[in-house]
Amino acid sequence: MRSILNFVNNKFEEGEGEDRFDVFNPAFGAKIASVREARREEVERAVDLAYDAQLKWQKVPISDRINHLFKLERLMWANIDKIAEVTTNEHGKTFEEAKGDAIRAIQNVQSAAAASYHIMGRNNKQIANGIDEELIRVPIGVFAIISPFNFPVMIPFWFFPYSVTLGNSVIIKPSEKTPMSMETVMNLVKEAGYPEGVVQMINGGKESVDFLLENKKVAGVSFVGSTPVAEYVYRKGTSNRKRVQAGASAKNYILVMPDADLEGSIDNIIGSFYGNAGERCLAGSVLVTLPENHDKVMNAFKKRATGLRLGYGMEPDTDMGPLIRREHKERVETYIQKGEDEGGKILLDGRKATCSKYPNGFFLGPSIIDGVTEGMTVMNDEIFGPVASFYTANSLDDALDVMNRSRFGNASSIYTSSGQNARKFSEGINVGNIGINVGVAAPIAFYPFSGMKDSFFGDLHPQGGDDNVLFFTERKVIISRW
């Protein structure tokens, strides 16, 4: 069983920490690798190298920095199947889902290539007699990127292509559960010709994160994970005078109106709830109907959910892979039990599902809990698994009121044939990412990945658009007289 390596100064090297984290193939339930917790001295060395490298990198013409993106894009397309296979084996998602993860990463490389436009400043001639004024944007320094297990390729790419193209250096700390995908990508980063120290990867868990948050040479932190950890990273990072953008948990509601094209939409709705085995912050969690269409939606939904095939993600007939760990599977199972204990009716119990070909895998089948009410745990908590809770609202207004009482504000969607309903929903729902006849409201790379309430900590959101440019640069105002 091999050790996953750090990538420091364009060299792969084994960590020195005593603590190890096991990496599993969730479909087989078997250990496939391990990763060491980085020691403070290792993190400090990586930060020092990144700091020194950035001082030189920021002076490289932006057109040359963008050329590295073009090389990286070509390399990622050429190696996309390899990257996806690694992701499938360490995460459990299907091969097509893993390819989608990598494609989204590539799209962020493409989006970051527009940095030369976004970084342009402003100027005004003759603001006073013989005086001109201009605003320029400049890189800041070293940024840390702390990413979750569920999209091990895409989420680091929400940040690092923008940061380095704008003249910064980065240290990526992938999830200790899924470090192999980014280790694979680091080979391509090296091949793309990035100078030593500009892009590095350090492995580990909470201790590694703390070392990065405490290091004075780290200027900012980009994070995605659960709300408690996001808040911890935000508070500790900002208390150490760092910029922080921290994406957090979600509870996403999907409203299906009576006028929706159910036949044309049901597969999309199913994908929202059970794609990636429900392990994504844009997954549908609560399906909301009105009294008059509840039974129709439920019957169609249950029929499709019952037909989903569990299995190993590299096998083409697999519809849904396992969960990331046995402990996480057990955690999701407790939510199913709570749903029943608190008054819900289990119409499809994924705990009874099996995958005979892979009996040791961490499989949990699609689950449906009907009759959910506002006070129930499954109505309010992020479950992060293949569990659909059905809630019946009295009207569109009632549905909006219920959804907006959630402490989370990541995403929500409506299915309708009415433009009036769609407009009312998009104006009335308090979430960052809104879907209209789209179950997974995932912004394309050149739009920001928004979020509100307890789903985001910070001011400037991840991914493309102006937010990342503002986050990864500082503004200077120059007033000159000639």
TAHU-V239280 format. One record per residue. NEAR is the number of other ideal C-beta (glycine too) atoms within 10 Angstrom. Layout:
((NEAR) (NEAR))
This chain:
((9) (11) (14) (23) (18) (29) (23) (23) (17) (18) (11) (14) (11) (13) (22) (12) (21) (8) (14) (13) (18) (14) (23) (23) (22) (31) (27) (17) (16) (13) (11) (15) (18) (16) (29) (22) (21) (27) (18) (14) (11) (22) (27) (16) (16) (28) (24) (14) (20) (28) (18) (16) (21) (25) (12) (13) (20) (17) (9) (14) (9) (14) (8) (9) (22) (16) (15) (21) (22) (13) (16) (25) (21) (15) (19) (22) (12) (11) (17) (18) (12) (14) (24) (26) (17) (22) (27) (27) (24) (27) (34) (31) (30) (24) (20) (14) (23) (30) (19) (19) (26) (27) (16) (19) (27) (22) (19) (27) (25) (15) (24) (29) (17) (16) (25) (14) (8) (20) (18) (12) (14) (11) (12) (11) (8) (9) (12) (9) (6) (9) (13) (15) (15) (15) (13) (15) (20) (13) (23) (19) (19) (26) (29) (30) (26) (26) (28) (21) (21) (25) (29) (30) (29) (24) (31) (27) (29) (27) (30) (30) (30) (32) (26) (26) (25) (25) (23) (24) (30) (25) (28) (25) (28) (28) (26) (22) (21) (27) (27) (21) (30) (28) (21) (20) (28) (22) (14) (19) (24) (16) (14) (19) (12) (24) (15) (16) (24) (25) (29) (27) (25) (24) (28) (26) (17) (11) (15) (27) (24) (16) (24) (29) (23) (16) (22) (10) (14) (23) (21) (24) (27) (30) (28) (28) (22) (16) (20) (11) (18) (25) (14) (19) (28) (21) (14) (16) (26) (16) (11) (15) (9) (21) (20) (24) (29) (26) (29) (27) (21) (28) (27) (29) (26) (26) (26) (25) (22) (17) (12) (23) (11) (18) (8) (10) (18) (20) (12) (17) (25) (22) (17) (25) (26) (24) (24) (24) (33) (25) (24) (21) (27) (20) (30) (25) (26) (25) (25) (26) (24) (18) (11) (10) (16) (20) (10) (14) (24) (18) (11) (18) (24) (17) (11) (18) (23) (13) (10) (16) (11) (24) (21) (23) (26) (15) (15) (9) (7) (22) (16) (28) (30) (31) (26) (24) (17) (15) (9) (20) (20) (13) (14) (21) (18) (12) (19) (25) (12) (16) (25) (13) (11) (15) (12) (23) (12) (18) (17) (20) (17) (26) (14) (10) (17) (11) (21) (7) (11) (21) (10) (14) (25) (24) (25) (27) (21) (27) (29) (25) (27) (19) (16) (24) (14) (11) (9) (19) (16) (24) (22) (17) (15) (20) (24) (24) (24) (29) (26) (30) (29) (21) (24) (20) (19) (11) (10) (20) (11) (13) (25) (22) (14) (19) (25) (15) (11) (23) (12) (26) (24) (27) (33) (30) (27) (26) (27) (21) (12) (15) (9) (9) (19) (17) (11) (16) (23) (14) (9) (14) (21) (14) (26) (22) (26) (18) (24) (15) (16) (16) (24) (20) (21) (19) (18) (11) (24) (15) (15) (19) (27) (22) (28) (15) (18) (20) (27) (26) (21) (24) (11) (18) (23) (27) (27) (25) (21) (11) (20) (28) (21) (15) (23) (30) (22) (13) (11) (11) (10) (11) (11) (9) (8) (5))
